[in-house]
Structures are given as structure tokens and as C-alpha cells.
Amino acid sequence: MVRTDKGLVRGTADASTRVFQGIPYAARPERWTLPRPAAAWTGVRDASRPGPMCSQLDAEGKVDPRSSEDCLFLNVTTPAGRGAGRRPVIVWFHGGGWASGNGADYEARSLSRIGDAVVVTVNSRLGIFGFFGYPGLTDGGTFGLADQQASLRWVRANARAFGGDPANVTIMGESSGGASVCAQLVSPRSAGLFQRAVIESGSCLQHWAPNVMVPDNDAIEYWAPRSELARNGRTTGTELGCADLACLRGTPDVEGLLNHNALFGTPAYGTPILPVDPRRALKAGLVHRVPVLQGNTRDEHRYFARFFEDDAPMTAAEYRANLVKSFGRAMAAQIEKRYPVRAYPSPLIAWATVTTDSSWVCPTAEASRLLARRTPVYSFSFDDPHAAVLEGTFPVGYPAGAYHGSEVAYLFDFGPAAPMTATQRGLSGQMIRYWTNFARSGDPNGPGLPRWPAFAGGPTTQSLAPGRLGQVDLAVAHKCSTWG
């Protein structure tokens, strides 16, 4: 039992860890308003189960019954023993394209126990509820980011009660969760709320050309001007029969709102939380001066490339056609010279390599170069060629490699759902120690671990593979000169 600033909570414990779930860090949010403080409670609040995840659609396109607009809850995992308020605190923002996911899905016992750290996993508003814009709505496009900042204020007020140091907080996320970390790095309103940052597959500069994420899709950027989301909000209102914001705030048609998520998949800049486009902020050095650990998986886009094969394998001709669709005819010819089909096991793997390098790894390497001008940066490449695969993720026999998100199972516990060899479990332990060393001191190095140099370009990115830790040159390994 722990006393928070709002009241007592009772969690669960085993021999090595204590877990507290479903703690409200803010009140039930009113639609498209900034988060408000949670109310205090009397007695002891049951913290043995997670709260609802934030409103989202299920696999059938219906409102997931486990989700709710009342979702601003977090979960705390801490080693057994009080810790005297000195343990580093890691705050995890989950991925899911800013439209899906749940903080409680990330079991943090090993991360907490091995690293002697307090781990907090957070739910924040998603999709249309988190990133809605409308004419005159000043904070439009940033409500999900505001929720994350509210969770960090809760951590500052309550970390010590769970054995954590409120002055030693690391924010960490993967995919859109990693991009959330980028947003907090450049947000003036997050100043002083964290001391380190970990970005996994979500750098400020990542982007996707047309026809890359799925066949024939538009280009994708992480960030949009507030005016664009305001126009999308007006369109949504028209389609739902609402002439003003008050009508949209009052509509009970949650499914109808969520079916417009595609219009609200990016945070907005030109707002109080993000005054400047994060890409411009990074290039101008408008970032909080905190150490950053940042990187990608080696084969990021193999997760998405499978959508380019329907009933038959991709042919060499289809590979060339996709290059033209995405990059234009002149650029496609240059790319094919650097990435010839014959150099890869199949045209699909050639395509996955092109899109990994152009959309993920090389933009992240550039982001690390820009950050390293201002603050210490540690760059990683997760390189397990046979990464543990969450069951049901890929077709049988698909060469997933080190796919997007695969490193997460080496930091959080997915148990039998992501089976590992003994050597992979060894890598998991090493990664947990690197990550928590970084959270503790801003430097991942420590006793018994191969040296990880600070990023300085060239061969200073740490390659993480089972039984093989060393350095790699991202610009060479991923042909970054091709991508400017």
C-alpha cells in the first residue's frame, strides 16, 4: 500500500517487484480540453487491475469495448523494497500510430527488477480524441501530448512514494511513442519534467514517401500545422451532421468519431505545446538539453512490406514499379543501381530494405547528428536477424528479420507470446542494463557490458545482436548517401 498525493493505493507484489495499476493521473477528460487534476479519494483505492485503454477501434472497426474516453490512467512497477526515493524513473509512452495501444500491455517486471528502476506506463488520448483540431481550438492537435505532460507532473509529485527519484526521470517510447518523446523534447511546456530521453523507431525526422507504408497510400509525416487539423475537424463535423464544436463535443456517436481517426494521426505545431514544427526545432537546436538514446531496428519496414504481397510474391517488375510510384522515375533508376534485386533474397526484401533505409534509419541518423551538436547522444541499431516474433504477427515462413517493434520484447515481458532462445534472453538482459544505466546516469555503459561510445557519426552506433555487440556505421550499412 502506497500513499499518493490523492490517496492510498493498494497494488500487488511478488518476491521481486510491486505493481500498481489503474492509477488516475488526471480527471476524466472533457472532449478536446486540456487535462485537469484528478480528484482525491478516501479509503484505499484498488490498484490491482489496469484502467480502461483510451478510446479506439478493434480489429473489426467497432469501438473496442475495453476502451473508454475515461482513460487517463497509469501503471507503476517498482522493485521490492522502498528504494529511499533514489531509483531512476522510466516513463513509457506506447506506440500504435497515435490511434491504438494500451500502456498496461507492457509488462515491466524484468525492466524494473534487473535495472533497479521504477517504470511507469501511461495511457494518453488517441486518434480523434487526442489530436482533433477545429477552427478556434487553440490546443487542437495536442491533447494527447498534454496528457503525457500531465502524467509527468504526476510522476514528479509521486515518484518518491514508489521509491523513485522525481529529479531523475527518463521518458521513453517506441514508434509513435518515440515520436511523442521527440515532441516532448521540443515542447516548451515539458521543460524540467524529465532528465533523459529514449526514442525507439520514432525520431523527429522520420517520414514515408507515397506508396511506402501500404500500397498507394499518400506520403506520411509525423507533424502537421494546426490549420490542417482545423480543416479536418470542420470536415468531420459536416460529415457527422454537426455545424459547430459544441455539437461534436456532445455527440454520443463515438464510433463515428473514431472512424475519422485517419484525419487526426499527427500532432499539430503552431500550438502552445508545439509552437514550432519539431523538424525545424531540431535543426535550430530548440531542444531540451538532456541526454538522448535513439535508434531503430535494422529491418524496420519488413513489418509493413508484407502488405505489398497479396496472392503472389512480388516480382522484379513490381519492385521497379513501386520505386517509380514512391520516388519518381529518375530517382527510381538511381535507387535500383544502389539496391539491385539480385543483391537480395527476393524483390520484396529489396523493397523492404529501400523503405527501411529511406524512411526510418537514415532520417534517424540525421536526427542523431543534429541532436549531438547540443547534447550527448547514444545511437543503437537492433540487429537480431531472427528477432523474437509475437505470435500471429507474420505469415508462416515470412523473413521478418529485426522488424519494426521487435526490440520492445527484449525490454518488456511478453512471455510465451514472444519465445526467445537462451542467447536472445542474454541480449535482453544486456539491453535492459544499457537502458537502465542510461536512465540512471545519462550513459548506458556499466560493468560487464561492452563499451558503447557516444554518437559522433561513423562507426559509433551500437549494434545489438545476440552474442555480438559492437559498433556499426549507419551511413554505410544503410546507404544513407542515397537519401540526402
Kinemage of the C-alpha trace (Angstrom):
@kinemage 1
@onewidth
@group {chain A} dominant
@subgroup {mainchain}
@vectorlist {calphas} color= white
{ca met a 1} P 0.000 0.000 0.000
{ca val a 2} L 1.350 3.430 -1.038
{ca arg a 3} L 0.104 6.926 -0.291
{ca thr a 4} L -0.081 9.107 -3.406
{ca asp a 5} L -0.884 12.809 -3.408
{ca lys a 6} L -4.579 11.919 -3.990
{ca gly a 7} L -4.934 8.989 -1.604
{ca leu a 8} L -3.873 5.449 -0.762
{ca val a 9} L -3.485 2.741 -3.419
{ca arg a 10} L -3.096 -0.987 -2.897
{ca gly a 11} L -1.217 -2.943 -5.569
{ca thr a 12} L 0.129 -6.467 -5.885
{ca ala a 13} L 3.534 -7.917 -5.102
{ca asp a 14} L 5.740 -10.913 -5.749
{ca ala a 15} L 9.181 -11.731 -4.384
{ca ser a 16} L 10.971 -9.112 -6.500
{ca thr a 17} L 8.533 -6.416 -7.628
{ca arg a 18} L 5.459 -4.410 -6.708
{ca val a 19} L 2.875 -3.404 -9.321
{ca phe a 20} L 0.206 -0.694 -9.042
{ca gln a 21} L -2.252 -0.373 -11.925
{ca gly a 22} L -5.069 1.901 -12.976
{ca ile a 23} L -3.963 4.969 -11.005
{ca pro a 24} L -5.648 8.136 -12.325
{ca tyr a 25} L -3.113 10.846 -13.113
{ca ala a 26} L -5.821 13.248 -14.318
{ca ala a 27} L -9.607 13.549 -14.174
{ca arg a 28} L -11.908 12.082 -16.803
{ca pro a 29} L -11.154 14.369 -19.744
{ca glu a 30} L -13.754 16.612 -21.274
{ca arg a 31} L -13.602 16.290 -25.041
{ca trp a 32} L -10.887 18.440 -26.566
{ca thr a 33} L -9.874 20.268 -23.440
{ca leu a 34} L -6.591 20.133 -21.559
{ca pro a 35} L -6.328 17.525 -18.781
{ca arg a 36} L -7.432 18.518 -15.275
{ca pro a 37} L -6.125 17.221 -11.928
{ca ala a 38} L -7.687 14.019 -10.617
{ca ala a 39} L -9.891 14.254 -7.548
{ca ala a 40} L -8.687 12.890 -4.221
{ca trp a 41} L -10.342 9.788 -2.776
{ca thr a 42} L -10.951 8.433 0.674
{ca gly a 43} L -10.071 4.954 1.843
{ca val a 44} L -7.809 2.673 -0.201
{ca arg a 45} L -8.081 2.538 -3.989
{ca asp a 46} L -7.735 -0.903 -5.573
{ca ala a 47} L -4.685 -0.753 -7.874
{ca ser a 48} L -4.574 -4.432 -8.779
{ca arg a 49} L -6.097 -4.016 -12.261
{ca pro a 50} L -5.413 -1.596 -15.116
{ca gly a 51} L -7.851 1.113 -16.067
{ca pro a 52} L -9.538 1.234 -19.495
{ca met a 53} L -7.389 1.945 -22.515
{ca cys a 54} L -8.145 5.131 -24.428
{ca ser a 55} L -10.966 5.068 -26.974
{ca gln a 56} L -10.013 3.120 -30.106
{ca leu a 57} L -11.390 0.748 -32.702
{ca asp a 58} L -10.979 -3.015 -32.575
{ca ala a 59} L -9.914 -5.277 -35.454
{ca glu a 60} L -13.493 -5.281 -36.826
{ca gly a 61} L -13.685 -1.489 -36.951
{ca lys a 62} L -16.026 -1.254 -33.955
{ca val a 63} L -15.385 0.605 -30.704
{ca asp a 64} L -13.189 -1.652 -28.607
{ca pro a 65} L -15.303 -2.494 -25.527
{ca arg a 66} L -12.184 -2.358 -23.344
{ca ser a 67} L -11.653 1.289 -24.245
{ca ser a 68} L -13.175 4.488 -22.885
{ca glu a 69} L -12.896 8.256 -23.035
{ca asp a 70} L -12.261 7.992 -19.280
{ca cys a 71} L -8.752 6.603 -19.731
{ca leu a 72} L -6.119 8.828 -18.143
{ca phe a 73} L -4.567 6.107 -16.006
{ca leu a 74} L -1.024 4.875 -15.475
{ca asn a 75} L 0.684 1.810 -14.028
{ca val a 76} L 3.753 1.684 -11.785
{ca thr a 77} L 6.184 -1.225 -11.443
{ca thr a 78} L 8.888 -0.939 -8.817
{ca pro a 79} L 11.403 -3.327 -7.236
{ca ala a 80} L 10.521 -4.766 -3.855
{ca gly a 81} L 11.732 -2.533 -1.054
{ca arg a 82} L 11.203 1.172 -0.694
{ca gly a 83} L 14.318 2.352 -2.546
{ca ala a 84} L 14.551 5.508 -0.407
{ca gly a 85} L 13.485 7.678 -3.344
{ca arg a 86} L 16.731 7.139 -5.267
{ca arg a 87} L 15.784 4.842 -8.138
{ca pro a 88} L 15.616 6.235 -11.685
{ca val a 89} L 12.111 6.550 -13.089
{ca ile a 90} L 11.306 5.449 -16.660
{ca val a 91} L 8.035 6.704 -18.152
{ca trp a 92} L 6.861 4.686 -21.181
{ca phe a 93} L 4.684 6.105 -23.968
{ca his a 94} L 3.342 3.220 -26.074
{ca gly a 95} L 3.194 3.089 -29.871
{ca gly a 96} L 0.266 2.377 -32.154
{ca gly a 97} L 0.193 5.174 -34.706
{ca trp a 98} L -1.332 7.565 -32.146
{ca ala a 99} L -4.565 5.627 -32.680
{ca ser a 100} L -4.282 2.370 -30.729
{ca gly a 101} L -2.441 0.711 -27.866
{ca asn a 102} L -2.507 0.413 -24.111
{ca gly a 103} L 0.138 1.133 -21.507
{ca ala a 104} L -0.904 -1.893 -19.459
{ca asp a 105} L 0.115 -4.236 -22.305
{ca tyr a 106} L 3.775 -3.598 -21.423
{ca glu a 107} L 4.743 -5.869 -18.524
{ca ala a 108} L 7.720 -4.148 -16.877
{ca arg a 109} L 8.773 -6.542 -14.096
{ca ser a 110} L 12.103 -7.556 -15.688
{ca leu a 111} L 12.953 -3.992 -16.711
{ca ser a 112} L 12.262 -2.838 -13.160
{ca arg a 113} L 13.928 -5.745 -11.352
{ca ile a 114} L 17.110 -6.117 -13.441
{ca gly a 115} L 17.596 -2.376 -13.794
{ca asp a 116} L 16.524 -1.426 -10.243
{ca ala a 117} L 14.225 1.205 -11.724
{ca val a 118} L 10.676 2.460 -11.284
{ca val a 119} L 8.757 2.001 -14.547
{ca val a 120} L 5.571 3.928 -15.325
{ca thr a 121} L 3.427 3.029 -18.356
{ca val a 122} L 0.927 5.647 -19.485
{ca asn a 123} L -2.369 5.874 -21.340
{ca ser a 124} L -2.999 9.143 -23.199
{ca arg a 125} L -5.795 10.159 -25.555
{ca leu a 126} L -5.523 8.765 -29.081
{ca gly a 127} L -6.790 9.456 -32.572
{ca ile a 128} L -9.592 11.979 -32.870
{ca phe a 129} L -9.816 12.358 -29.084
{ca gly a 130} L -6.094 13.084 -28.739
{ca phe a 131} L -5.294 15.086 -31.871
{ca phe a 132} L -8.548 16.707 -33.001
{ca gly a 133} L -8.445 20.213 -34.413
{ca tyr a 134} L -11.165 22.763 -35.117
{ca pro a 135} L -11.208 26.464 -36.035
{ca gly a 136} L -10.558 28.483 -32.908
{ca leu a 137} L -9.457 25.471 -30.848
{ca thr a 138} L -6.108 26.792 -29.599
{ca asp a 139} L -4.789 23.485 -28.269
{ca gly a 140} L -6.137 21.442 -31.176
{ca gly a 141} L -3.930 18.572 -32.260
{ca thr a 142} L -2.075 18.279 -28.957
{ca phe a 143} L -4.420 16.880 -26.301
{ca gly a 144} L -2.598 13.527 -26.258
{ca leu a 145} L 0.727 15.316 -25.736
{ca ala a 146} L -0.832 17.413 -22.966
{ca asp a 147} L -1.931 14.185 -21.269
{ca gln a 148} L 1.648 12.911 -21.354
{ca gln a 149} L 2.828 16.115 -19.697
{ca ala a 150} L 0.151 15.686 -17.024
{ca ser a 151} L 1.460 12.170 -16.381
{ca leu a 152} L 4.967 13.591 -15.938
{ca arg a 153} L 3.666 16.120 -13.414
{ca trp a 154} L 2.060 13.193 -11.558
{ca val a 155} L 5.412 11.399 -11.599
{ca arg a 156} L 7.157 14.461 -10.203
{ca ala a 157} L 4.624 14.609 -7.353
{ca asn a 158} L 4.542 10.871 -6.570
{ca ala a 159} L 7.779 9.163 -7.665
{ca arg a 160} L 9.293 9.260 -4.194
{ca ala a 161} L 6.360 7.350 -2.694
{ca phe a 162} L 7.233 4.435 -5.013
{ca gly a 163} L 10.976 4.586 -4.322
{ca gly a 164} L 11.812 6.717 -7.360
{ca asp a 165} L 13.780 9.921 -7.733
{ca pro a 166} L 11.499 12.700 -9.061
{ca ala a 167} L 14.601 14.561 -10.248
{ca asn a 168} L 15.790 11.619 -12.399
{ca val a 169} L 13.039 10.851 -14.926
{ca thr a 170} L 13.561 9.294 -18.355
{ca ile a 171} L 10.827 9.455 -20.975
{ca met a 172} L 10.867 6.544 -23.389
{ca gly a 173} L 8.723 5.396 -26.284
{ca glu a 174} L 8.601 3.353 -29.470
{ca ser a 175} L 7.134 4.238 -32.883
{ca ser a 176} L 4.512 6.960 -32.281
{ca gly a 177} L 5.520 6.700 -28.619
{ca gly a 178} L 9.073 7.539 -29.695
{ca ala a 179} L 7.771 10.465 -31.737
{ca ser a 180} L 5.903 11.557 -28.602
{ca val a 181} L 9.282 11.687 -26.867
{ca cys a 182} L 10.567 13.844 -29.728
{ca ala a 183} L 7.592 16.167 -29.257
{ca gln a 184} L 8.334 16.497 -25.547
{ca leu a 185} L 11.998 17.196 -26.343
{ca val a 186} L 10.966 20.323 -28.249
{ca ser a 187} L 7.891 21.383 -26.252
{ca pro a 188} L 8.461 24.417 -24.015
{ca arg a 189} L 5.752 23.116 -21.659
{ca ser a 190} L 7.712 19.957 -20.830
{ca ala a 191} L 10.768 21.859 -19.550
{ca gly a 192} L 12.044 20.329 -16.308
{ca leu a 193} L 9.676 17.354 -16.404
{ca phe a 194} L 12.368 14.839 -17.466
{ca gln a 195} L 16.143 14.479 -17.478
{ca arg a 196} L 16.774 11.847 -20.205
{ca ala a 197} L 15.011 10.659 -23.362
{ca val a 198} L 14.870 7.325 -25.211
{ca ile a 199} L 13.480 7.262 -28.766
{ca glu a 200} L 12.945 3.890 -30.417
{ca ser a 201} L 11.902 3.954 -34.093
{ca gly a 202} L 10.292 7.364 -33.762
{ca ser a 203} L 12.790 10.147 -34.470
{ca cys a 204} L 11.697 13.712 -35.217
{ca leu a 205} L 12.726 13.364 -38.884
{ca gln a 206} L 11.150 10.069 -39.878
{ca his a 207} L 8.821 10.250 -42.883
{ca trp a 208} L 7.316 7.969 -45.511
{ca ala a 209} L 7.097 8.673 -49.243
{ca pro a 210} L 3.877 7.873 -51.140
{ca asn a 211} L 3.181 4.172 -51.621
{ca val a 212} L 5.532 3.147 -48.799
{ca met a 213} L 3.541 2.376 -45.677
{ca val a 214} L 0.879 0.467 -47.625
{ca pro a 215} L 0.277 0.237 -51.390
{ca asp a 216} L -0.835 3.503 -52.996
{ca asn a 217} L -1.093 5.464 -49.743
{ca asp a 218} L -0.238 9.153 -49.561
{ca ala a 219} L 3.025 10.417 -48.118
{ca ile a 220} L 3.086 10.384 -44.309
{ca glu a 221} L 4.678 12.929 -41.983
{ca tyr a 222} L 4.663 12.907 -38.198
{ca trp a 223} L 3.710 16.586 -37.840
{ca ala a 224} L 1.021 18.877 -39.295
{ca pro a 225} L 0.165 22.580 -38.958
{ca arg a 226} L -2.752 23.377 -36.662
{ca ser a 227} L -4.655 24.864 -39.613
{ca glu a 228} L -4.659 21.493 -41.405
{ca leu a 229} L -6.189 19.704 -38.432
{ca ala a 230} L -8.698 22.539 -38.025
{ca arg a 231} L -9.856 21.992 -41.614
{ca asn a 232} L -10.109 18.263 -40.941
{ca gly a 233} L -12.214 18.990 -37.867
{ca arg a 234} L -14.622 21.112 -39.875
{ca thr a 235} L -14.889 18.312 -42.466
{ca thr a 236} L -15.578 15.775 -39.742
{ca gly a 237} L -18.314 17.941 -38.281
{ca thr a 238} L -20.005 18.272 -41.656
{ca glu a 239} L -19.906 14.517 -42.241
{ca leu a 240} L -21.368 13.838 -38.789
{ca gly a 241} L -24.090 16.464 -39.150
{ca cys a 242} L -22.561 18.948 -36.705
{ca ala a 243} L -22.318 22.641 -37.529
{ca asp a 244} L -20.199 23.619 -34.536
{ca leu a 245} L -17.746 22.331 -31.942
{ca ala a 246} L -20.385 22.118 -29.212
{ca cys a 247} L -22.354 19.608 -31.279
{ca leu a 248} L -19.275 17.424 -31.803
{ca arg a 249} L -18.436 17.587 -28.108
{ca gly a 250} L -21.902 16.363 -27.263
{ca thr a 251} L -22.389 13.633 -29.836
{ca pro a 252} L -22.725 10.111 -28.421
{ca asp a 253} L -21.512 8.635 -31.755
{ca val a 254} L -18.081 7.520 -30.555
{ca glu a 255} L -17.727 5.043 -33.423
{ca gly a 256} L -18.482 7.744 -35.948
{ca leu a 257} L -15.815 9.953 -34.415
{ca leu a 258} L -13.242 7.161 -34.314
{ca asn a 259} L -13.915 6.340 -37.949
{ca his a 260} L -12.371 9.742 -38.726
{ca asn a 261} L -9.111 8.885 -36.963
{ca ala a 262} L -7.211 8.956 -40.266
{ca leu a 263} L -7.644 12.747 -40.325
{ca phe a 264} L -6.081 13.110 -36.872
{ca gly a 265} L -2.980 10.914 -36.918
{ca thr a 266} L -0.426 13.657 -36.323
{ca pro a 267} L 0.232 16.183 -33.549
{ca ala a 268} L -0.112 19.838 -34.533
{ca tyr a 269} L 2.516 22.541 -34.444
{ca gly a 270} L 1.770 26.248 -34.229
{ca thr a 271} L 0.220 25.485 -30.846
{ca pro a 272} L 1.149 26.338 -27.237
{ca ile a 273} L 2.567 22.832 -26.728
{ca leu a 274} L 4.396 22.697 -30.084
{ca pro a 275} L 4.994 26.288 -31.192
{ca val a 276} L 7.487 25.173 -33.856
{ca asp a 277} L 7.448 22.236 -36.272
{ca pro a 278} L 9.641 19.645 -34.457
{ca arg a 279} L 11.731 19.200 -37.611
{ca arg a 280} L 12.575 22.902 -37.647
{ca ala a 281} L 13.062 22.944 -33.883
{ca leu a 282} L 15.584 20.103 -34.097
{ca lys a 283} L 17.558 21.797 -36.877
{ca ala a 284} L 17.557 25.101 -34.989
{ca gly a 285} L 18.642 23.475 -31.721
{ca leu a 286} L 15.379 24.323 -29.945
{ca val a 287} L 15.526 21.184 -27.826
{ca his a 288} L 15.836 20.473 -24.119
{ca arg a 289} L 19.463 19.756 -23.290
{ca val a 290} L 19.059 16.232 -21.954
{ca pro a 291} L 20.964 13.072 -22.992
{ca val a 292} L 19.227 11.057 -25.720
{ca leu a 293} L 19.402 7.350 -26.546
{ca gln a 294} L 17.952 6.812 -30.022
{ca gly a 295} L 17.825 4.204 -32.775
{ca asn a 296} L 15.984 1.765 -34.991
{ca thr a 297} L 15.661 -1.891 -35.787
{ca arg a 298} L 17.804 -2.979 -38.742
{ca asp a 299} L 14.859 -4.261 -40.814
{ca glu a 300} L 12.130 -1.816 -39.738
{ca his a 301} L 9.996 -1.953 -42.851
{ca arg a 302} L 9.729 -5.705 -43.130
{ca tyr a 303} L 6.807 -5.294 -40.751
{ca phe a 304} L 4.962 -3.261 -43.411
{ca ala a 305} L 6.423 -4.679 -46.639
{ca arg a 306} L 4.294 -7.808 -46.279
{ca phe a 307} L 1.283 -5.714 -47.301
{ca phe a 308} L 2.821 -5.455 -50.788
{ca glu a 309} L 2.385 -9.172 -51.405
{ca asp a 310} L -1.204 -10.351 -51.749
{ca asp a 311} L -1.733 -13.647 -53.522
{ca ala a 312} L 1.697 -13.988 -55.150
{ca pro a 313} L 5.310 -12.961 -54.396
{ca met a 314} L 6.458 -9.532 -55.567
{ca thr a 315} L 8.206 -9.692 -58.949
{ca ala a 316} L 11.242 -7.705 -60.079
{ca ala a 317} L 8.968 -5.700 -62.367
{ca glu a 318} L 6.668 -4.862 -59.444
{ca tyr a 319} L 9.690 -3.819 -57.378
{ca arg a 320} L 10.687 -1.347 -60.094
{ca ala a 321} L 7.118 -0.106 -60.440
{ca asn a 322} L 6.926 0.573 -56.701
{ca leu a 323} L 10.194 2.532 -56.831
{ca val a 324} L 8.722 4.753 -59.534
{ca lys a 325} L 5.456 5.234 -57.617
{ca ser a 326} L 7.256 6.260 -54.454
{ca phe a 327} L 10.295 8.185 -55.669
{ca gly a 328} L 9.696 9.170 -59.303
{ca arg a 329} L 11.247 7.704 -62.440
{ca ala a 330} L 14.633 9.461 -62.323
{ca met a 331} L 15.240 8.732 -58.643
{ca ala a 332} L 13.970 5.156 -59.062
{ca ala a 333} L 16.707 4.420 -61.603
{ca gln a 334} L 19.375 5.641 -59.176
{ca ile a 335} L 17.882 3.632 -56.310
{ca glu a 336} L 17.811 0.460 -58.370
{ca lys a 337} L 21.529 0.809 -59.046
{ca arg a 338} L 22.197 1.024 -55.302
{ca tyr a 339} L 19.633 -1.666 -54.419
{ca pro a 340} L 19.613 -4.161 -57.315
{ca val a 341} L 17.141 -7.015 -56.970
{ca arg a 342} L 19.871 -9.613 -57.482
{ca ala a 343} L 21.583 -8.470 -54.259
{ca tyr a 344} L 18.637 -9.571 -52.087
{ca pro a 345} L 16.847 -12.861 -51.371
{ca ser a 346} L 13.696 -11.581 -53.102
{ca pro a 347} L 12.232 -8.420 -54.662
{ca leu a 348} L 10.142 -7.971 -51.501
{ca ile a 349} L 13.236 -7.893 -49.301
{ca ala a 350} L 14.872 -5.424 -51.697
{ca trp a 351} L 11.767 -3.217 -51.337
{ca ala a 352} L 11.786 -3.576 -47.540
{ca thr a 353} L 15.459 -2.562 -47.460
{ca val a 354} L 14.883 0.540 -49.593
{ca thr a 355} L 11.992 1.659 -47.432
{ca thr a 356} L 13.790 0.878 -44.168
{ca asp a 357} L 16.765 2.998 -45.181
{ca ser a 358} L 14.860 5.904 -46.745
{ca ser a 359} L 12.034 6.248 -44.224
{ca trp a 360} L 13.467 5.082 -40.920
{ca val a 361} L 17.184 4.618 -40.368
{ca cys a 362} L 18.768 7.420 -42.408
{ca pro a 363} L 16.384 10.127 -41.132
{ca thr a 364} L 17.084 8.940 -37.589
{ca ala a 365} L 20.839 9.051 -38.179
{ca glu a 366} L 20.444 12.652 -39.334
{ca ala a 367} L 18.347 13.448 -36.245
{ca ser a 368} L 21.074 11.959 -34.031
{ca arg a 369} L 23.693 14.070 -35.813
{ca leu a 370} L 21.686 17.237 -35.164
{ca leu a 371} L 20.997 16.343 -31.526
{ca ala a 372} L 24.653 15.509 -30.909
{ca arg a 373} L 25.531 19.163 -31.584
{ca arg a 374} L 23.633 20.100 -28.422
{ca thr a 375} L 23.615 17.133 -26.054
{ca pro a 376} L 25.077 13.620 -25.571
{ca val a 377} L 23.512 11.061 -27.909
{ca tyr a 378} L 23.812 7.263 -27.870
{ca ser a 379} L 22.738 5.606 -31.119
{ca phe a 380} L 21.623 1.976 -31.447
{ca ser a 381} L 20.704 -0.487 -34.163
{ca phe a 382} L 18.752 -3.540 -33.032
{ca asp a 383} L 20.231 -6.218 -35.301
{ca asp a 384} L 18.862 -9.601 -34.213
{ca pro a 385} L 18.320 -11.302 -37.625
{ca his a 386} L 15.886 -13.792 -36.065
{ca ala a 387} L 14.166 -11.483 -33.616
{ca ala a 388} L 11.521 -12.973 -31.375
{ca val a 389} L 8.179 -12.682 -33.165
{ca leu a 390} L 4.931 -12.021 -31.347
{ca glu a 391} L 2.652 -14.908 -32.278
{ca gly a 392} L 0.393 -14.276 -35.256
{ca thr a 393} L 2.267 -11.177 -36.431
{ca phe a 394} L 3.528 -12.587 -39.752
{ca pro a 395} L 2.589 -15.355 -42.198
{ca val a 396} L 4.373 -18.638 -41.605
{ca gly a 397} L 7.805 -18.554 -43.218
{ca tyr a 398} L 7.933 -14.779 -43.632
{ca pro a 399} L 11.536 -13.485 -43.170
{ca ala a 400} L 10.731 -10.881 -40.529
{ca gly a 401} L 14.330 -10.122 -39.508
{ca ala a 402} L 14.732 -7.308 -36.990
{ca tyr a 403} L 11.297 -5.884 -37.815
{ca his a 404} L 9.652 -2.695 -36.550
{ca gly a 405} L 8.934 -3.013 -32.828
{ca ser a 406} L 10.931 -6.221 -32.358
{ca glu a 407} L 13.287 -4.696 -29.794
{ca val a 408} L 10.382 -3.973 -27.429
{ca ala a 409} L 10.087 -7.663 -26.462
{ca tyr a 410} L 13.710 -7.515 -25.250
{ca leu a 411} L 12.848 -4.744 -22.779
{ca phe a 412} L 9.322 -5.682 -21.673
{ca asp a 413} L 7.926 -9.121 -20.788
{ca phe a 414} L 5.693 -10.827 -23.353
{ca gly a 415} L 6.456 -14.333 -22.072
{ca pro a 416} L 5.422 -17.287 -24.261
{ca ala a 417} L 3.875 -14.897 -26.807
{ca ala a 418} L 7.408 -13.941 -27.914
{ca pro a 419} L 9.553 -17.063 -27.400
{ca met a 420} L 13.313 -16.499 -27.136
{ca thr a 421} L 16.425 -18.630 -27.197
{ca ala a 422} L 18.858 -18.531 -24.291
{ca thr a 423} L 21.168 -16.281 -26.334
{ca gln a 424} L 18.312 -13.888 -27.061
{ca arg a 425} L 17.423 -13.777 -23.378
{ca gly a 426} L 21.044 -12.857 -22.750
{ca leu a 427} L 20.727 -9.954 -25.195
{ca ser a 428} L 17.542 -8.907 -23.438
{ca gly a 429} L 19.394 -8.700 -20.129
{ca gln a 430} L 22.190 -6.657 -21.695
{ca met a 431} L 19.735 -4.238 -23.286
{ca ile a 432} L 17.844 -3.776 -20.047
{ca arg a 433} L 21.096 -2.923 -18.278
{ca tyr a 434} L 22.139 -0.499 -21.034
{ca trp a 435} L 18.750 1.230 -20.990
{ca thr a 436} L 18.522 1.492 -17.202
{ca asn a 437} L 22.155 2.586 -16.851
{ca phe a 438} L 21.266 5.389 -19.243
{ca ala a 439} L 18.191 6.235 -17.188
{ca arg a 440} L 20.314 6.351 -14.054
{ca ser a 441} L 23.205 8.476 -15.319
{ca gly a 442} L 22.710 9.526 -18.947
{ca asp a 443} L 25.331 6.974 -20.040
{ca pro a 444} L 24.439 3.355 -20.960
{ca asn a 445} L 27.851 1.969 -20.101
{ca gly a 446} L 28.445 -0.084 -16.982
{ca pro a 447} L 30.321 -3.049 -15.507
{ca gly a 448} L 30.192 -6.229 -17.570
{ca leu a 449} L 28.849 -4.558 -20.708
{ca pro a 450} L 30.763 -3.980 -23.955
{ca arg a 451} L 31.622 -0.320 -24.414
{ca trp a 452} L 29.013 1.861 -26.146
{ca pro a 453} L 30.582 5.099 -27.454
{ca ala a 454} L 28.685 8.358 -27.680
{ca phe a 455} L 27.403 9.041 -31.185
{ca ala a 456} L 29.783 11.046 -33.367
{ca gly a 457} L 28.951 9.779 -36.844
{ca gly a 458} L 30.905 6.961 -38.472
{ca pro a 459} L 31.084 3.625 -36.612
{ca thr a 460} L 29.667 4.865 -33.284
{ca thr a 461} L 26.210 3.261 -33.370
{ca gln a 462} L 25.892 0.270 -31.047
{ca ser a 463} L 24.802 -2.871 -32.894
{ca leu a 464} L 22.665 -5.098 -30.660
{ca ala a 465} L 22.516 -8.737 -31.740
{ca pro a 466} L 22.558 -11.993 -29.742
{ca gly a 467} L 26.118 -12.826 -28.737
{ca arg a 468} L 27.512 -9.930 -30.775
{ca leu a 469} L 27.690 -6.371 -29.519
{ca gly a 470} L 29.844 -3.831 -31.324
{ca gln a 471} L 29.714 -0.720 -33.480
{ca val a 472} L 28.297 -0.110 -36.945
{ca asp a 473} L 28.378 2.845 -39.341
{ca leu a 474} L 24.727 3.546 -40.178
{ca ala a 475} L 25.571 5.724 -43.175
{ca val a 476} L 27.467 2.858 -44.787
{ca ala a 477} L 25.233 -0.027 -43.691
{ca his a 478} L 22.069 1.746 -44.876
{ca lys a 479} L 23.434 3.637 -47.910
{ca cys a 480} L 22.402 6.979 -46.432
{ca ser a 481} L 24.183 8.954 -49.180
{ca thr a 482} L 21.346 7.795 -51.451
{ca trp a 483} L 18.819 9.623 -49.323
{ca gly a 484} L 20.436 13.049 -48.982
